[in-house]
């Protein structure tokens, strides 16, 4: 009887572990992706990277204008 109780409780534990593993397998990649997107947004907007914008409409340097 005691052996049956242990088996039943361990089966319930295995079921809850499987459910927790399934939840974690979904949350871990989602949280990783969220972190990466947030990091790229921060980098793109806050640290002052020069993104080499289009040269259309720029003023040419003076030494080029003389030629």
Residue, then its C-alpha position, 0 to 999 in steps of 0.5 A: x500500500x505504501x509503495x502504491x502511494x509513492x508511485x501515485x505521488x511520483x506520477x503526479x509529480x512527473x505530470x506537474x514537472x512535464x507541464x512546468x517544462x512545457x511552460x518554460x520551453x515557451x517562456x524562455x525563447x519568448x523572454x530571450x527574444x524580448x530581451x534581444x529586441x529591447x537591447x537593439x532598440x536601446x542601442x539604435x536610439x540611445x548610444x549615438x551610433x551614426x547610421x550613415x543616412x542617405x547622402x541626398x540633400x547633403x552639402x558637398x565639401x567646399x574643395x569639391x565645389x571648386x572643381 
